[in-house]
Amino acid sequence: MSSRRTLILIGAIVIGGLAAFLTMNYVKGVESESADKNQMVTVLVAAGPVAKGSSADEALASQSIRTAERRRSELPASAVVRPEDISGQVAAVDFGGGEVITSMMFLPVQELTGSKGSSIDAGNVAITIMVEPDAGVAGLIQPGDSINIMALGPVAPGTDAPNAPLSKATGDASTPWSLGQPYVYAFQDVKVLGVGKNLGTPVAAPATAPGAEPAPAAAPATDTNLITVQIPADQAPLLISLRGAGLYLTLNRPDYEAAPIPFVSSLPSFSGEEGRSPYPAASAEAVAPAGSAGATGQ
């Protein structure tokens, strides 16, 4: 009988301990939840009236929108905590003052107005050029990229075969090469706005003589054939004038800086003929393996 009482006593102690443990955890959870709700969080708030369409950057600079502390329990789910999150955007609604800024209160200009023109920098216009895939960096160009635009220049004077890419007056190694189809850098560091949009219904193929095989249909332009760029308004007619000049594009690094690049219609020799790399000597030395002639100067 005493054993039974002992077991009952032990069971009661275990149950009591478990109840105490659960009660303690519950109390701690309630206290933690209460502390979390009452925690002060730094967010952006409207300190005064802000009109719809106003620039977020201007509102931040004028302190119309500023940081303030609010209890976490009082915040909407999409409250903005960093000025960087709305930088470059505009107000989507009117603010009277005191509102906690949320992610839906500011939008990119294009989303608010529905105008593609709002993405063009002041003083520029958008214009589309068409290039073949091999002339357009094989479709690697994306909106926001920087590109250079090259155009076919005049035939080199004295070129015996104007349609030939290369020619020499004599077979002498000292005679310079004449570039029958030289190119010139027409524009540098041009900003790409868009890539795409087809040209619509293809033009009908020209009529052929009876019995003759029809001419092959021209391949439809792909999205990457069409590159829309922004350029100063006074430069746009010049770019349009180059439509038949066999445009070629180059894709630039983000840190690209425009520099003078002279037009070349002839040259003494190519770097390959001279057995040297086309890259500057300094770059070649920088990548030369340790112990090599390039690295030791031998």
C-alpha positions in Angstrom: 0.0 0.0 0.0 2.8 2.3 0.8 4.3 1.7 -2.7 1.1 2.8 -4.3 1.0 6.0 -2.3 4.6 6.6 -3.3 3.8 6.2 -7.0 0.8 8.6 -6.6 3.0 11.1 -4.8 5.7 10.9 -7.5 3.0 11.3 -10.3 1.6 14.3 -8.6 5.0 15.9 -8.3 5.7 15.3 -12.0 2.3 16.7 -13.1 2.8 19.7 -10.8 6.3 20.3 -12.2 5.0 20.0 -15.8 2.1 22.4 -15.1 4.5 24.9 -13.5 6.9 24.6 -16.5 4.0 25.2 -19.0 2.7 28.1 -17.0 6.1 29.7 -16.8 6.6 29.3 -20.6 3.2 30.8 -21.3 3.9 33.8 -19.1 7.2 34.3 -20.7 5.6 34.1 -24.2 3.0 36.6 -23.3 5.6 39.0 -21.9 7.8 38.5 -25.0 4.9 39.2 -27.3 3.9 42.3 -25.4 7.5 43.5 -25.4 7.8 42.9 -29.2 4.5 44.8 -29.8 5.7 47.7 -27.7 9.2 47.8 -29.3 9.9 51.2 -30.9 10.9 51.0 -34.6 12.3 53.7 -36.8 10.2 54.3 -39.9 9.4 57.0 -42.4 6.5 59.3 -41.7 4.9 62.3 -43.5 5.8 65.3 -41.4 3.5 67.6 -43.4 1.3 67.7 -46.6 2.8 66.0 -49.6 1.1 66.3 -53.0 0.5 63.4 -55.3 3.3 63.2 -57.9 5.8 64.9 -55.6 9.4 63.5 -55.7 10.4 61.4 -52.8 13.9 62.7 -52.9 12.7 66.3 -52.7 10.3 65.4 -49.8 13.1 63.8 -47.9 15.5 66.7 -48.6 12.9 69.2 -47.3 12.0 67.0 -44.3 8.4 66.7 -45.4 9.1 63.0 -45.0 11.4 62.1 -42.1 12.3 59.3 -39.8 10.3 58.8 -36.6 9.8 56.1 -34.0 6.5 54.1 -33.8 5.4 51.1 -31.8 5.7 47.9 -33.8 2.1 47.0 -33.0 0.9 50.3 -34.7 2.8 49.8 -37.9 1.3 48.6 -41.2 2.9 45.5 -42.7 4.6 47.4 -45.5 6.0 50.3 -43.5 9.1 51.8 -45.1 12.1 51.9 -42.8 14.8 53.3 -45.2 14.9 56.4 -47.3 16.7 54.4 -50.0 13.5 52.3 -50.5 11.6 55.2 -52.0 14.5 57.2 -53.6 13.8 58.1 -57.2 10.0 57.5 -56.9 7.0 59.8 -56.6 4.0 60.0 -54.3 1.1 57.9 -55.5 -1.4 59.7 -53.2 -1.9 62.9 -51.3 -0.6 63.0 -47.7 -2.0 65.2 -45.1 0.7 64.7 -42.5 1.3 62.1 -39.8 1.0 59.0 -42.0 3.4 56.2 -41.8 4.9 55.7 -45.3 4.2 52.3 -46.9 5.7 50.8 -50.0 2.5 51.4 -52.0 2.5 55.2 -51.2 5.4 55.8 -53.6 5.9 54.4 -57.1 8.2 54.8 -60.1 7.1 57.7 -62.3 6.4 55.4 -65.2 4.0 53.2 -63.1 2.1 56.3 -61.9 1.8 58.1 -65.2 1.8 55.1 -67.6 4.2 57.1 -69.9 7.3 55.6 -71.3 8.6 59.1 -71.8 9.1 59.7 -68.1 12.1 57.3 -68.1 14.0 59.6 -70.6 16.5 62.0 -69.0 15.8 65.7 -69.5 17.0 67.1 -72.8 17.0 63.7 -74.5 14.7 61.9 -76.9 14.2 58.2 -77.5 15.1 56.8 -80.9 15.2 53.2 -82.2 17.9 51.8 -84.5 18.0 48.4 -86.2 21.1 46.3 -86.3 21.9 42.7 -87.4 22.5 40.2 -84.6 26.2 40.1 -85.2 26.4 43.9 -85.2 24.3 44.2 -82.0 26.6 42.1 -79.7 24.6 39.0 -80.3 21.6 40.1 -78.2 23.7 40.7 -75.0 22.6 44.4 -74.8 20.1 45.1 -72.1 18.1 48.2 -71.0 20.4 50.4 -68.9 23.6 49.4 -70.7 26.1 51.9 -72.2 27.0 51.3 -75.8 29.1 52.9 -78.6 27.6 53.2 -82.1 30.0 52.8 -85.0 29.2 53.7 -88.7 30.7 52.9 -92.0 33.0 55.7 -93.0 34.2 56.9 -96.5 36.3 54.6 -98.7 39.9 55.1 -98.2 41.6 57.4 -100.8 43.5 55.4 -103.5 41.9 52.1 -102.6 42.1 49.9 -105.7 39.1 47.8 -104.7 36.6 49.9 -102.8 34.5 46.9 -101.9 37.4 45.0 -100.4 37.9 45.2 -96.7 41.7 45.3 -97.1 44.1 46.2 -99.9 47.7 47.2 -100.6 49.2 49.2 -103.4 52.2 46.8 -103.6 53.2 43.5 -102.0 56.0 45.3 -100.1 55.7 44.7 -96.3 56.4 48.4 -95.7 53.4 49.5 -97.8 50.5 50.4 -95.5 47.2 48.6 -95.5 44.2 50.5 -97.0 40.9 49.8 -95.3 38.3 49.7 -98.0 35.4 49.8 -95.5 36.6 51.7 -92.5 34.4 52.4 -89.6 34.2 55.5 -87.3 32.9 55.9 -83.8 29.9 58.1 -84.4 28.5 58.1 -80.8 30.0 57.0 -77.5 28.5 56.1 -74.1 24.9 56.0 -75.4 22.3 54.9 -72.8 20.0 52.0 -73.9 16.3 52.4 -72.9 14.9 49.3 -74.4 15.5 46.2 -76.4 12.7 44.6 -78.4 9.3 45.3 -80.2 9.0 43.7 -83.7 8.5 45.7 -86.9 4.9 44.5 -87.5 3.8 42.9 -90.8 6.7 42.1 -93.1 6.8 44.0 -96.5 5.6 41.8 -99.4 8.4 40.2 -101.5 9.1 41.8 -104.9 7.5 40.2 -108.0 9.7 37.8 -109.9 9.8 37.1 -113.7 7.8 34.0 -114.9 9.7 30.8 -114.3 12.2 32.4 -112.1 12.6 31.2 -108.5 11.1 33.5 -106.0 13.5 35.5 -103.9 14.0 34.1 -100.4 11.8 36.0 -97.9 13.7 38.3 -95.6 14.0 36.9 -92.1 11.7 38.8 -89.7 13.4 41.1 -87.2 13.9 39.6 -83.8 13.5 41.5 -80.6 17.3 42.0 -80.2 17.5 43.6 -83.7 15.8 46.7 -82.3 17.7 48.9 -79.8 16.0 52.0 -78.4 18.4 54.6 -77.0 18.1 58.0 -75.6 20.2 60.8 -77.1 20.1 64.6 -77.1 17.5 66.0 -79.5 20.0 67.8 -81.7 21.9 64.5 -82.2 18.9 62.5 -83.2 18.9 63.6 -86.9 22.5 62.6 -87.1 21.8 59.1 -85.9 18.8 58.8 -88.3 21.2 59.9 -91.1 23.3 56.8 -90.4 20.5 54.3 -91.0 22.2 53.0 -94.2 25.7 53.1 -92.8 25.9 49.5 -91.5 25.8 50.4 -87.9 27.8 48.3 -85.4 27.4 48.5 -81.6 29.9 47.8 -78.8 28.8 47.0 -75.2 30.7 49.1 -72.6 31.7 48.4 -69.0 29.7 50.3 -66.4 32.7 52.6 -65.7 33.3 53.4 -69.4 34.4 56.9 -70.1 34.2 58.5 -73.6 37.6 59.4 -75.1 38.7 60.7 -78.5 39.1 57.8 -81.0 40.5 59.0 -84.4 39.1 57.8 -87.7 41.5 55.4 -89.4 41.4 54.5 -93.1 44.9 53.1 -93.4 47.6 51.7 -91.1 51.1 50.4 -91.4 50.4 47.0 -90.0 48.1 45.0 -87.7 49.2 44.0 -84.2 48.9 40.4 -85.2 51.5 40.9 -88.0 53.9 42.3 -85.4 53.3 39.4 -83.0 51.8 41.5 -80.2 48.6 41.7 -78.3 46.0 44.3 -79.1 45.8 45.2 -75.4 47.9 48.0 -73.9 51.4 46.9 -72.7 50.5 47.9 -69.1 47.6 45.5 -69.1 49.7 42.7 -70.6 52.4 43.2 -67.9 49.7 43.1 -65.2 48.5 39.7 -66.3 51.9 38.2 -67.2 52.7 35.1 -65.1 55.5 35.5 -62.5 58.9 34.5 -63.9 57.9 35.1 -67.5 59.9 37.4 -69.8 57.0 40.0 -69.7 57.1 40.0 -65.9 60.9 40.2 -65.6 61.5 42.7 -68.4 64.0 40.3 -70.1 
